[in-house]
């Protein structure tokens, strides 16, 4: 009975894993595909006349008058700086809440404790830093609101500018840049995976 249950559970988890991986595979395939075939043959392999080689990557990196490398450097700079400031401020706030005996601090403390009803909301400092890095790296709205996008463009903003003057989008080039933007995240996640799992496991333990 236990063996059957494990088999069923393995099958279910495998299906869920495939569902999560499919969008990434679609991005990879379409990044090497001619723009006209991205919509019509989304999940087809980029072979024959559909193949664009590395043309989409070249076009995406050289589109307009703003270098893609510059956007990458700004994304790295903003991500590291923002993550450092977030961790610094939250650490100081946590110290203040723990040390100062006031009604406001107690209210904030109990709100934080209440959020720990969900185990995933109780990570360690290391895992918080890693989730914050991923969030800041992919953020689009805040940089658009606070940055001069004519001078400073992060990767999400750069990808947005692949639209043509009449609202047309080069999907092949867009997919190529999206792939280039998620590769560092995947590498970073895989290299820090043991710390993320450690943080989640620590958050799942009561007491």
Backbone as CSV, one residue per row, in Angstrom:
resi,resn,N_x,N_y,N_z,CA_x,CA_y,CA_z,C_x,C_y,C_z
1,UNK,0.841,-1.211,0.000,0.000,0.000,0.000,0.876,1.262,0.000
2,UNK,1.918,1.242,0.858,2.809,2.396,0.936,3.564,2.584,-0.372
3,UNK,3.943,1.453,-0.999,4.668,1.528,-2.261,3.817,2.151,-3.356
4,UNK,2.528,1.767,-3.400,1.605,2.335,-4.383,1.409,3.829,-4.157
5,UNK,1.317,4.206,-2.882,1.144,5.629,-2.543,2.349,6.448,-2.982
6,UNK,3.553,5.902,-2.753,4.775,6.601,-3.164,4.859,6.729,-4.678
7,UNK,4.418,5.669,-5.378,4.440,5.700,-6.844,3.496,6.758,-7.385
8,UNK,2.284,6.804,-6.831,1.296,7.801,-7.253,1.799,9.206,-6.960
9,UNK,2.385,9.375,-5.772,2.912,10.688,-5.393,4.048,11.109,-6.320
10,UNK,4.905,10.170,-6.685,6.014,10.466,-7.592,5.515,10.891,-8.962
11,UNK,4.475,10.209,-9.438,3.891,10.553,-10.737,3.290,11.951,-10.709
12,UNK,2.552,12.255,-9.634,1.918,13.572,-9.507,2.974,14.678,-9.458
13,UNK,4.012,14.469,-8.654,5.071,15.471,-8.538,5.845,15.627,-9.849
14,UNK,6.009,14.524,-10.579,6.688,14.591,-11.873,5.887,15.418,-12.867
15,UNK,4.568,15.227,-12.873,3.695,15.999,-13.765,3.752,17.481,-13.414
16,UNK,3.719,17.776,-12.110,3.798,19.179,-11.663,5.137,19.797,-12.078
17,UNK,6.216,19.032,-11.943,7.544,19.523,-12.335,7.600,19.833,-13.827
18,UNK,7.011,18.950,-14.637,6.982,19.169,-16.083,6.199,20.434,-16.422
19,UNK,5.080,20.652,-15.729,4.261,21.847,-15.966,5.064,23.117,-15.664
20,UNK,5.866,23.061,-14.596,6.677,24.220,-14.237,7.815,24.453,-15.224
21,UNK,8.337,23.378,-15.796,9.484,23.489,-16.700,9.059,23.897,-18.111
22,UNK,7.815,23.591,-18.497,7.342,23.860,-19.860,7.534,25.316,-20.301
23,UNK,7.176,26.313,-19.480,7.389,27.706,-19.917,8.860,28.021,-20.213
24,UNK,9.766,27.455,-19.407,11.193,27.688,-19.639,11.630,27.048,-20.951
25,UNK,11.148,25.831,-21.208,11.465,25.155,-22.465,10.917,25.933,-23.664
26,UNK,9.719,26.490,-23.503,9.125,27.290,-24.578,9.975,28.515,-24.883
27,UNK,10.488,29.156,-23.838,11.360,30.325,-24.029,12.636,29.920,-24.756
28,UNK,13.225,28.797,-24.346,14.465,28.330,-24.974,14.244,28.035,-26.448
29,UNK,13.175,27.297,-26.770,12.914,26.938,-28.161,12.609,28.154,-29.019
30,UNK,11.788,29.059,-28.505,11.374,30.226,-29.293,12.473,31.267,-29.438
31,UNK,13.457,31.228,-28.569,14.571,32.176,-28.686,15.451,31.861,-29.890
32,UNK,15.377,30.634,-30.392,16.142,30.242,-31.575,15.250,30.102,-32.814
33,UNK,14.078,30.696,-32.773,13.088,30.518,-33.837,12.800,31.838,-34.537
34,UNK,12.491,31.761,-35.824,12.096,32.950,-36.570,10.848,33.579,-35.951
35,UNK,10.786,34.904,-35.990,9.702,35.627,-35.330,8.318,35.192,-35.817
36,UNK,8.180,34.911,-37.093,6.865,34.559,-37.650,6.363,33.205,-37.157
37,UNK,7.270,32.349,-36.673,6.867,31.015,-36.229,6.668,30.922,-34.715
38,UNK,6.969,31.988,-34.001,6.844,31.939,-32.540,5.392,31.774,-32.121
39,UNK,4.498,32.487,-32.793,3.070,32.403,-32.455,2.407,31.162,-33.051
40,UNK,2.763,30.835,-34.268,2.065,29.752,-34.970,2.552,28.367,-34.543
41,UNK,3.851,28.238,-34.248,4.424,26.943,-33.844,5.208,27.112,-32.543
42,UNK,4.498,27.472,-31.494,5.142,27.841,-30.233,5.957,26.704,-29.638
43,UNK,5.410,25.497,-29.652,6.078,24.377,-28.995,6.804,23.454,-29.978
44,UNK,7.005,23.934,-31.206,7.756,23.145,-32.187,9.244,23.429,-32.044
45,UNK,10.063,22.438,-32.354,11.504,22.623,-32.286,11.977,23.572,-33.390
46,UNK,12.962,24.422,-33.112,13.445,25.396,-34.111,14.333,24.752,-35.168
47,UNK,13.728,23.980,-36.042,14.481,23.292,-37.084,14.066,23.802,-38.463
48,UNK,14.905,23.567,-39.451,14.587,23.940,-40.822,14.403,25.430,-41.003
49,UNK,13.334,25.794,-41.690,13.076,27.200,-41.964,12.693,27.996,-40.732
50,UNK,12.299,27.292,-39.683,11.929,27.982,-38.440,13.144,28.471,-37.661
51,UNK,14.285,27.872,-37.900,15.486,28.199,-37.126,16.028,29.583,-37.477
52,UNK,16.363,30.323,-36.445,16.965,31.653,-36.622,18.407,31.673,-36.140
53,UNK,18.877,30.565,-35.618,20.235,30.542,-35.092,20.379,31.501,-33.922
54,UNK,21.447,32.279,-33.952,21.682,33.267,-32.894,21.291,34.684,-33.328
55,UNK,20.537,34.791,-34.419,20.140,36.112,-34.919,19.276,36.861,-33.912
56,UNK,18.396,36.144,-33.208,17.538,36.800,-32.220,18.347,37.397,-31.077
57,UNK,19.400,36.696,-30.663,20.254,37.201,-29.591,21.012,38.449,-30.040
58,UNK,21.526,38.401,-31.254,22.258,39.550,-31.797,21.331,40.753,-31.942
59,UNK,20.120,40.508,-32.478,19.177,41.607,-32.676,18.728,42.192,-31.342
60,UNK,18.459,41.321,-30.374,18.023,41.799,-29.066,19.081,42.628,-28.363
61,UNK,20.338,42.232,-28.520,21.425,42.938,-27.837,21.824,44.225,-28.538
62,UNK,21.497,44.355,-29.816,21.891,45.545,-30.575,20.700,46.418,-30.967
63,UNK,19.501,46.082,-30.482,18.305,46.833,-30.859,18.348,48.235,-30.256
64,UNK,18.041,49.253,-31.080,18.026,50.629,-30.602,19.426,51.161,-30.358
65,UNK,19.499,52.197,-29.549,20.798,52.839,-29.285,21.239,52.669,-27.839
66,UNK,20.687,51.642,-27.164,21.040,51.409,-25.765,21.608,49.994,-25.651
67,UNK,22.885,49.831,-25.321,23.518,48.504,-25.275,22.890,47.617,-24.194
68,UNK,22.683,46.367,-24.533,22.111,45.422,-23.569,23.072,45.163,-22.407
69,UNK,24.366,45.183,-22.699,25.371,44.964,-21.646,25.241,46.027,-20.563
70,UNK,24.928,47.246,-20.975,24.743,48.342,-20.023,23.553,48.059,-19.108
71,UNK,22.484,47.510,-19.674,21.308,47.155,-18.875,21.642,46.058,-17.873
72,UNK,22.455,45.101,-18.302,22.873,44.021,-17.398,23.662,44.582,-16.225
73,UNK,24.581,45.493,-16.495,25.398,46.091,-15.433,24.539,46.880,-14.456
74,UNK,23.554,47.627,-14.973,22.659,48.373,-14.088,21.811,47.422,-13.249
75,UNK,21.360,46.323,-13.834,20.562,45.346,-13.087,21.374,44.733,-11.949
76,UNK,22.625,44.388,-12.244,23.499,43.821,-11.206,23.732,44.833,-10.093
77,UNK,24.027,46.068,-10.475,24.298,47.117,-9.485,23.083,47.381,-8.606
78,UNK,21.920,47.535,-9.223,20.695,47.836,-8.472,20.295,46.657,-7.595
79,UNK,20.436,45.441,-8.112,20.064,44.250,-7.345,20.911,44.108,-6.088
80,UNK,22.229,44.254,-6.228,23.117,44.119,-5.064,22.880,45.222,-4.046
81,UNK,22.754,46.461,-4.521,22.550,47.591,-3.621,21.202,47.501,-2.907
82,UNK,20.135,47.182,-3.659,18.797,47.101,-3.070,18.709,45.966,-2.052
83,UNK,19.303,44.820,-2.375,19.274,43.688,-1.447,20.027,44.011,-0.167
84,UNK,21.177,44.667,-0.296,21.946,45.066,0.888,21.148,46.013,1.772
85,UNK,20.500,47.012,1.158,19.721,47.981,1.938,18.499,47.334,2.592
86,UNK,17.853,46.418,1.874,16.683,45.724,2.431,17.075,44.904,3.655
87,UNK,18.156,44.129,3.523,18.610,43.307,4.648,19.087,44.167,5.818
88,UNK,19.754,45.269,5.514,20.228,46.167,6.569,19.062,46.779,7.337
89,UNK,18.087,47.303,6.604,16.936,47.963,7.248,16.075,46.972,8.019
90,UNK,15.824,45.802,7.433,14.994,44.814,8.130,15.700,44.268,9.364
91,UNK,17.020,44.125,9.300,17.771,43.659,10.471,17.712,44.682,11.601
92,UNK,17.879,45.957,11.268,17.805,47.003,12.289,16.394,47.113,12.855
93,UNK,15.389,46.968,11.989,14.006,47.018,12.462,13.708,45.853,13.393
94,UNK,14.227,44.659,13.052,14.019,43.488,13.906,14.681,43.683,15.267
95,UNK,15.889,44.260,15.280,16.575,44.526,16.552,15.778,45.516,17.407
96,UNK,15.262,46.564,16.782,14.498,47.571,17.513,13.214,46.979,18.088
97,UNK,12.503,46.197,17.294,11.249,45.595,17.743,11.491,44.645,18.906
98,UNK,12.620,43.921,18.857,12.923,42.959,19.922,13.382,43.631,21.209
99,UNK,13.986,44.806,21.088,14.583,45.457,22.261,13.675,46.486,22.928
100,UNK,12.858,47.182,22.154,12.063,48.288,22.688,10.687,47.786,23.109
101,UNK,10.307,48.102,24.323,9.014,47.667,24.867,7.992,48.797,24.698
102,UNK,7.320,48.811,23.553,6.286,49.804,23.290,5.100,49.139,22.604
103,UNK,3.967,49.841,22.605,2.758,49.278,22.012,2.934,49.058,20.513
104,UNK,3.576,50.008,19.844,3.792,49.880,18.396,4.675,48.670,18.077
105,UNK,5.758,48.496,18.833,6.658,47.373,18.601,5.956,46.047,18.852
106,UNK,5.126,46.005,19.877,4.388,44.773,20.163,3.414,44.445,19.042
107,UNK,2.756,45.481,18.520,1.799,45.262,17.433,2.497,44.721,16.192
108,UNK,3.642,45.343,15.851,4.397,44.877,14.690,4.930,43.465,14.917
109,UNK,5.382,43.212,16.158,5.900,41.881,16.489,4.829,40.807,16.320
110,UNK,3.641,41.067,16.829,2.573,40.065,16.732,2.085,39.887,15.295
111,UNK,2.165,40.955,14.505,1.850,40.801,13.080,2.856,39.871,12.404
112,UNK,4.131,40.017,12.752,5.161,39.136,12.195,4.969,37.703,12.664
113,UNK,4.625,37.530,13.947,4.377,36.187,14.484,3.171,35.562,13.794
114,UNK,2.140,36.369,13.575,0.946,35.856,12.899,1.260,35.380,11.482
115,UNK,2.183,36.085,10.812,2.547,35.681,9.455,3.269,34.341,9.435
116,UNK,3.827,33.941,10.576,4.548,32.672,10.651,3.618,31.470,10.759
117,UNK,2.305,31.720,10.739,1.360,30.598,10.673,1.639,29.788,9.424
118,UNK,2.047,30.490,8.363,2.481,29.830,7.137,3.981,29.586,7.260
119,UNK,4.430,28.326,7.310,5.852,28.032,7.528,6.771,28.671,6.512
120,UNK,6.301,28.806,5.255,7.162,29.364,4.211,7.507,30.823,4.453
121,UNK,6.755,31.494,5.343,7.016,32.901,5.628,8.002,33.082,6.773
122,UNK,8.663,32.000,7.167,9.614,32.073,8.265,10.989,31.583,7.832
123,UNK,11.611,32.257,6.853,12.918,31.832,6.370,14.041,32.394,7.213
124,UNK,15.243,31.882,7.003,16.414,32.440,7.656,16.876,33.672,6.896
125,UNK,17.840,34.381,7.478,18.354,35.595,6.846,18.992,35.289,5.491
126,UNK,19.657,34.116,5.390,20.322,33.761,4.125,19.299,33.580,3.027
127,UNK,18.223,32.818,3.333,17.214,32.568,2.304,16.455,33.829,1.952
128,UNK,16.268,34.728,2.910,15.615,36.001,2.616,16.445,36.792,1.614
129,UNK,17.763,36.813,1.826,18.643,37.524,0.913,18.560,36.977,-0.496
130,UNK,18.528,35.597,-0.619,18.440,34.959,-1.928,17.062,35.247,-2.556
131,UNK,15.890,35.231,-1.850,14.620,35.518,-2.478,14.520,36.965,-2.889
132,UNK,15.145,37.879,-2.028,15.139,39.305,-2.344,15.923,39.581,-3.623
133,UNK,17.073,38.900,-3.797,17.888,39.095,-5.004,17.091,38.751,-6.248
134,UNK,16.382,37.612,-6.201,15.598,37.187,-7.357,14.457,38.167,-7.640
135,UNK,13.840,38.684,-6.580,12.713,39.602,-6.754,13.186,40.925,-7.360
136,UNK,14.272,41.474,-6.831,14.786,42.757,-7.337,15.274,42.612,-8.767
137,UNK,15.911,41.489,-9.091,16.442,41.257,-10.435,15.338,41.313,-11.488
138,UNK,14.164,40.775,-11.151,13.060,40.711,-12.114,12.089,41.888,-12.012
139,UNK,12.340,42.805,-11.095,11.392,43.899,-10.885,11.356,44.850,-12.084
140,UNK,10.156,45.229,-12.459,9.977,46.146,-13.600,9.335,47.464,-13.174
141,UNK,8.288,47.385,-12.356,7.487,48.564,-12.048,8.279,49.633,-11.302
142,UNK,8.974,49.258,-10.227,9.688,50.253,-9.423,10.798,50.959,-10.203
143,UNK,11.655,50.245,-10.956,12.657,50.967,-11.762,12.047,51.918,-12.776
144,UNK,10.915,51.542,-13.373,10.254,52.424,-14.333,9.786,53.703,-13.654
145,UNK,9.325,53.585,-12.412,8.781,54.743,-11.702,9.862,55.672,-11.164
146,UNK,11.010,55.130,-10.760,12.004,55.955,-10.065,13.237,56.285,-10.901
147,UNK,13.469,55.570,-12.002,14.667,55.805,-12.798,14.364,56.636,-14.039
148,UNK,15.369,57.352,-14.499,15.302,58.016,-15.801,15.603,56.945,-16.851
149,UNK,14.536,56.397,-17.453,14.698,55.231,-18.330,15.432,55.562,-19.629
150,UNK,15.640,56.825,-19.910,16.453,57.181,-21.075,17.947,57.010,-20.789
151,UNK,18.299,57.046,-19.507,19.702,56.900,-19.117,19.976,55.567,-18.425
152,UNK,19.015,55.137,-17.595,19.215,53.932,-16.801,18.106,52.925,-17.093
153,UNK,18.479,51.804,-17.686,17.508,50.765,-17.995,17.979,49.429,-17.430
154,UNK,17.128,48.805,-16.641,17.423,47.457,-16.193,17.003,46.476,-17.289
155,UNK,17.275,45.207,-17.095,16.961,44.210,-18.124,15.473,44.168,-18.457
156,UNK,14.554,44.127,-17.472,13.122,44.126,-17.827,12.701,45.340,-18.646
157,UNK,13.263,46.513,-18.326,12.935,47.719,-19.090,13.490,47.614,-20.505
158,UNK,14.695,47.086,-20.626,15.316,46.923,-21.940,14.474,45.996,-22.824
159,UNK,13.982,44.916,-22.248,13.149,43.976,-23.009,11.857,44.645,-23.462
160,UNK,11.295,45.498,-22.616,10.070,46.201,-22.958,10.256,47.099,-24.178
161,UNK,11.472,47.601,-24.378,11.745,48.514,-25.486,11.950,47.792,-26.824
162,UNK,11.765,46.473,-26.850,11.830,45.735,-28.110,10.566,45.928,-28.940
163,UNK,9.569,46.602,-28.372,8.361,46.903,-29.133,8.656,47.901,-30.242
164,UNK,7.986,47.716,-31.373,8.146,48.644,-32.484,7.315,49.890,-32.292
165,UNK,7.385,50.795,-33.245,6.681,52.072,-33.149,5.168,51.915,-33.230
166,UNK,4.690,50.821,-33.822,3.252,50.592,-33.956,2.772,49.479,-33.021
167,UNK,3.524,49.223,-31.986,3.129,48.215,-31.009,3.510,46.799,-31.387
168,UNK,4.196,46.620,-32.504,4.624,45.286,-32.899,5.799,44.841,-32.026
169,UNK,5.863,43.548,-31.776,6.901,43.010,-30.908,7.672,41.918,-31.641
170,UNK,8.972,41.992,-31.609,9.805,40.923,-32.151,9.907,39.841,-31.077
171,UNK,9.025,38.841,-31.161,8.950,37.823,-30.121,10.214,36.976,-30.053
172,UNK,10.844,36.747,-31.200,12.073,35.965,-31.195,13.169,36.639,-30.392
173,UNK,13.382,37.927,-30.651,14.392,38.689,-29.915,14.013,38.840,-28.448
174,UNK,12.715,39.000,-28.196,12.244,39.112,-26.811,12.535,37.838,-26.040
175,UNK,12.230,36.691,-26.642,12.499,35.405,-25.997,13.995,35.217,-25.760
176,UNK,14.811,35.671,-26.701,16.266,35.540,-26.555,16.763,36.329,-25.344
177,UNK,16.267,37.556,-25.182,16.701,38.368,-24.039,16.132,37.841,-22.727
178,UNK,14.907,37.320,-22.773,14.336,36.712,-21.563,15.180,35.524,-21.128
179,UNK,15.606,34.715,-22.101,16.463,33.573,-21.782,17.776,34.034,-21.165
180,UNK,18.355,35.087,-21.728,19.610,35.604,-21.191,19.437,36.182,-19.791
181,UNK,18.235,36.678,-19.495,17.996,37.255,-18.171,17.713,36.203,-17.108
182,UNK,17.164,35.043,-17.511,16.849,34.021,-16.511,18.008,33.049,-16.283
183,UNK,18.945,32.981,-17.204,20.088,32.091,-17.019,20.890,32.443,-15.760
184,UNK,21.223,33.734,-15.508,21.926,34.065,-14.252,21.118,33.701,-13.011
185,UNK,19.792,33.855,-13.074,18.946,33.512,-11.930,18.982,32.012,-11.662
186,UNK,18.902,31.216,-12.734,18.947,29.763,-12.582,20.292,29.319,-12.019
187,UNK,21.374,29.878,-12.550,22.712,29.529,-12.062,22.855,29.914,-10.592
188,UNK,22.396,31.107,-10.255,22.483,31.582,-8.871,21.657,30.704,-7.948
189,UNK,20.450,30.338,-8.392,19.581,29.496,-7.564,20.197,28.116,-7.347
190,UNK,20.735,27.512,-8.407,21.329,26.186,-8.280,22.562,26.204,-7.372
191,UNK,23.337,27.273,-7.461,24.535,27.369,-6.627,24.201,27.630,-5.160
192,UNK,23.052,28.250,-4.901,22.642,28.558,-3.519,21.482,27.681,-3.047
193,UNK,21.234,26.599,-3.774,20.066,25.772,-3.484,20.081,25.207,-2.064
194,UNK,21.249,24.783,-1.602,21.312,24.172,-0.273,20.980,25.186,0.824
195,UNK,21.325,26.461,0.597,21.002,27.487,1.580,19.508,27.809,1.577
196,UNK,18.900,27.794,0.386,17.457,28.034,0.287,16.688,26.928,0.978
197,UNK,17.081,25.668,0.714,16.405,24.540,1.347,16.610,24.578,2.857
198,UNK,17.808,24.957,3.281,18.097,25.063,4.716,17.210,26.122,5.371
199,UNK,17.027,27.251,4.674,16.188,28.311,5.221,14.733,27.913,5.295
200,UNK,14.238,27.242,4.255,12.844,26.790,4.243,12.630,25.738,5.328
201,UNK,13.589,24.814,5.473,13.487,23.766,6.497,13.496,24.357,7.900
202,UNK,14.330,25.386,8.096,14.381,26.050,9.402,13.076,26.763,9.694
203,UNK,12.461,27.319,8.663,11.197,28.011,8.853,10.038,27.060,9.111
204,UNK,10.195,25.813,8.717,9.107,24.846,8.890,9.106,24.222,10.281
205,UNK,10.182,24.461,11.051,10.275,23.885,12.390,9.628,24.823,13.388
206,UNK,8.723,24.302,14.181,8.025,25.131,15.168,8.910,25.355,16.376
207,UNK,8.629,26.488,17.078,9.342,26.765,18.290,10.537,27.676,18.106
